[in-house]
Each structure stands twice: as structure tokens, then as C-alpha cells.
């Protein structure tokens, strides 16, 4: 497994990360245990979860139950800010909420520190200096090692960076955003901001919720046990005429080179500037093995140019 620095920080993460949103939701405890241990055995070190995953706390609870002595072998990343109650009282990035949210996550994860603590969304109600000061206090207390953001617009990333410099506090070292062969919107503003401020990019939905796995056929109904069959809204978001055209061309591109569409999706992301780790979920041990294998294709400059012509055309 290739190990990379997370942006300009000293934190080292595996080039393939494990998204933990399935634990406690789509996978039961024992299945989750098998997936987690297989991931560690294969060299995956970055485990990415969030307090809201699996019904508010379920994913963190499973990780806390399973990791045990192997906690020290991984980079444990979680998130705060999205609603953890139905009445709107537990959310955001105020000092008051952050201080309670981190303690709740630490308790569920059964650990005394979080390697990467990420703000899951920007909070328009809280000044960024208040948020950064609170997060800096957590780093100084040893409860958090590094800080990241997710779903921030580019200007918010710039605001946070410049405010951290002005205040002399710990800064965000990563950003987690949607990025894939069919979703390249962040290249306009966000990716240049990440490059300028040396933020490591952690792309989520690298397979566009399954569209880039090759298991869906144009014009055919989604197989009954797939995500698109169970979540029509998700299917409608990704299964568009434009995306289907792109997928057909990418499939032919991969086939002609003896690779799968999944390998193309992962290897392309791994080759992109600023990408530190490609985060992908897994509900079975076999999927973890596929994900680890998938970044083994080193794309040439000519191949990347051809991919650009397909996905941007």
C-alpha cells in the first residue's frame, strides 16, 4: 500500500482509505469486524467516519467496539457539525457545540484522541475565528491531532486559511469533497484553493455511488440488491444521459487496456494533484480487496489526456 502525506502536513495516510458510513447501518457488527480487520491487514490506515453516520453515532460505536488494540495502527478520522438531534440543538461549529461533540465522539470511538477531526459542513452562523480557536484548543489538549474540512466552498477554505495565519492557530490540513470521473466540479475553484494552501484532498463518492463500478447497464433496471435500486433519488442524480455517455466511453477505454472501470476510477483519482487518499466504503471483505487492488494502474500522460477528453467533452 502506498502511503502519502496528507497535504502539507506530516500526517501519513494510505492511498486508499476506508469509508465507514456502512458500519452499523448496511453491515452488522460481525460483518463490519471482518471488513475492518481485512482493511488493516491489507495496509489501509485511513478510516473515515462521522458522528452522524448510521443513525447518529452508529458507525463510531461499531469502530469503538471493533478496533481494540488495532486503534494504534490506523489514522482515525471523524467529523462534526451536521445535525445530531432533530430539534436543531446539536449541530454547527460553535465553541459550545464542538467541545461537547468531540467528547461524544471520543466516548463512542473508545479512544482518547482523534487523528483527523473534520468539520462536515461550513456553519454560516458561527464566525470562523471562534471555530478555529476552539479546534486549536482541542489540538493543544491532545484530543485532536489534525484538522480538516468537508463540503466547504473555495472562498470558505481561503477564509479559514487566512484567519488561521492571522490568529497563529492550527489550520485545516485537508478537505473532503465529492470528486470522480463524472463529478469534476471542484476543479473550477476548490481544487486550486486546495493546491494553493496545501490541503490534502480526500475525495468521497469516487465511484459516483456505484455508477463507475460497471454493474449498471444502460437502459436496464438496476439490480435489486444495488444502491440505485434502493435509492431512486440517488439513481436520478447520477444516471443522466451525459453520465451514461461518459461511462460507456470510459468502459471501452478500460476494456481496451485490460482493466476494469473500477480500476480506472480509482487510479485516475490517485493520479490527481492534491489527492492524498481515495475514500471508499465496503460492505464485504471482497470489496476491500478490490479497492486496494484498484489503484495499481499507473496512467500515462497520454491516457490522462484521453480521459479528460471523454469526461470534459
N, C-alpha and C positions, 0 to 999 in steps of 0.2 A: 504494500500500500504506500502510495506517495504521500508524504507529509509536507504541508505548506505553512508558511506564516499567515496569520490572519491579518491581512492588510499590512500596515506599517508597524504592527505590534510584535511583541516577542512570543505571543501565544501561537502554538503549533497545532494544526488540526489535520485530520485525514482528508484527502482529496474527495472522498465520498463520505457523506455524513448520513446519519440515520434520523429520519423524521419520526417523531414518537407520537404523532396525533392518533394513531390507530390503537395504541395501548389503552385498555380499559373501555374500549368502545367497539371496534371491529374485531379485536382479538382478546380472548380471555387471558387470565393470569398465566396459565401454563404455556399457552402459545406465545405470549409476549416474552416469557422467560427464555424460550428456545430461540426466538429471534434476537433478543438482546445478547445472549451469550455467543450465538453464532457470529453476530456483528463484531463483537470484541475479538473473537478468535481469528477473524479474517482481517483484522487490523484497523477496523473503523474505530476512531477515537471520539469524533464529534457526535454527541447525542443531543438533538434539538427538540425541546418540548415547550410548553407554555402552561400557565396556570389554568387557562380556560379549556384546554384540550380534554376531550372525553367527559363532558358534562361538568365542567368547573372542578378541576382538581384530580380527575380520574387518571390521567396519564402520569402526572407527577407521583401519585400514590403508587402506581404499579412500579415505576422506576425505583422508588424508595424501598419497595418490598423485594425487588429482584437483585439490585446491584450488589449489596453487601460489600464484601472485601474488594470487589472489582470497581467500586466507585473511584478508587485512586488511579485506575488505568484509563479513564476517559476524561474528555472535556465536556462537562455538563453545562448545557445552555438552556435557559428558560426565559420566559417573558412575563411582563406585567402590562397593565393599562387597559386592556379590554374588560368589559363588564363581568364581574364575578358575583353579581347579585342582580335580581330582577327589578330592584327599586332604584337603581342608579347610584347607590351609596358607595359601592366598591368598584371603582374604575378611575382611570386617569393617571396623571403623573405629578400630583401634588406631593409635597413632603409628607404630609399626614398619611396619604394612601400608600406611597412607596414603602414607608417604614413598616406598615402592617402587612403589605403584600409580600415583602421579602421574607418576613418571619413565617408566614403561612406556607410559602413555597419550601423554605428550608425544612420545616416540620414534615411536610408531605414527602419530600425527597429524602428524608432521614440523613441529612448531611449538614455540616456546619459552614459550608461555603459553596458558592455558585461560580463556576469558571467564567461564564459569559451571561450577563444579565441584560436583556434586551427590552427596549420599550416597544410594545407591539403595535402602537399607532401613535401619532402625534396628538397632543392634548391642547386644543385651542383655548382652553380655559385657564391653563397654568403657564406662567412665564417660564421660559426655558432656563433662566438662571436659577430659579427655585428648584427645578428638576435636577439640573446638573450638580448643584450644591448638595442635594440630598444623596444623589448617586455617589458623589465623591466621598461623602461621609461613610457610605457603605464599603467603599474600597478601602478607606483608611482603617475601618473597623475589622477588615479581613473577611467580611461576609460575602463580598463580591470581588472577583479578580479583574475582570474586564467588562466594558460597557458596549452595548450595541443598540442599533435602532432597526425598526422594520416599518415598511409602508410610509415612510416619510417622503414628502415631495423634495425635490432637489434644493429648493430655497430653504427648507427647514433644516436640511443637512448642513448647508452653509452657515445658517444662523447659529446652530448648535456648536459647530466647529469654532467659529469666531468668538462666540461667547465663552467657550471653554478656555480659549487662549487668553482672552481678556481677564478672566477670573483666576487663571492659574490652577484650574481643576482638571481632573481626569476627563478625557474626551471619549467620544464614541470611536471605536476601532473597526466597527463592521456595520453593514446594512444588509437586511434580509428582505428581498423583494422578488416578485414573480418575474421569471426570465426563462424563456425557452425558444426553440426554433420557430414557434408560431406566435410568441408574445415577446416582441423586442422593443416595446415602447420605452423602456428605461434607457435605451441608448441615446435618446434625444437630449435629456438633461441630467437624469440621475446618475448614469454611469460616468459621465465626465466629472461630475461633482465627487463621486467616489474616488476616481483616479486622482483628482486634484488634492484631496485631503487624505489620501492613502487609507481609505476604508476597504476592508476585505468584503467582497460581495458573496453572500450566501443565497444563491437562487433557490426559491421554492417552486413547486409545481414544475419541475424540469421536464416532465412528460406530459404537461398540459392535461393533468388529471386522467391520464391514460390514453389520450389521443395519439401520442407518439410511441405507443408500445407495439403497434402493428396488429392489435387484436380486433380492431373495428374495421368493417368493410363498408365502403361507400354504397349507400342505397339499401343496406341491410340493417335490420333491427339489432340493437346492442344485445349481446349475450345476457341472459337473465341474471347471472351472478356478478355482473360488472357494475362499476360505479355509475356509468351513464344510464344503465337500465334502472338503477335505484334512485337516481337523482336527475330527473328530467331537466331541471333548471341548469344544472352543470353541463349536461349534454348540449342544451341550446346555446350555452355560452361559447363552447369550443367547436361544436360541429357546425361550421359555417361553410358555404361554398368556397370561400377563399382558403380556409384552413384545409379543407379536403383536397383542393388542388395542390397545395403545398405538400401535404402528406404523401400524396400519390407520387409526386416527383422525388421527394426525399427517399421514399421506399425504393424506387427504381435506382436512385443514386447509391444507396446502401447495398442493395442486391448485387449491383454490378461490380462491387468491390468485395463481395463475400462477407458482408457484415449485416447485422440486424438494424432495424430502425431505432431500437432502444440503445444500441451501442453508439449509433450516430448522435442521438440526442444527448447522451452523457458526455461523449468525447468532445463534442463541439463546445459544450458548456465549459468543460475542464480546460479547453484551449483559450477561453476568452480572457481578456485583461481584467484583472481585479477579482476574478472568481477564486476563492480560497477553498471552498468545499461545496460539492453538489449535494443538496439535501434531498433524500428520497425516503418515503415511508415504505414499510413492508409488513405484510400480514402473514407471510410464510417464510421459512428459512430459505427456500429456493429463490425467493425474490431478492433476499440479501445477497446471495451468491451471484445472481445475475447482475445486480447493481455494481458490485465490486469489480466484476469482470468487464463491465461495460465501458470503463474509461481507458481501456488498454489500447485503443486505436489512436495513433498519433496522426492527425490530419496535416496534409501539406498545405502550403500557401495557396496552391492552385485549387485544391479541394475546398478550402475555406472560401475562396472567391466564387466558386461554383455554387456553394451552399448559399452565399449571400445573394447571388443572382436569383436563386429559387425562392428564398424566403422574403426578399425585399421587392421582388418583381410584381 
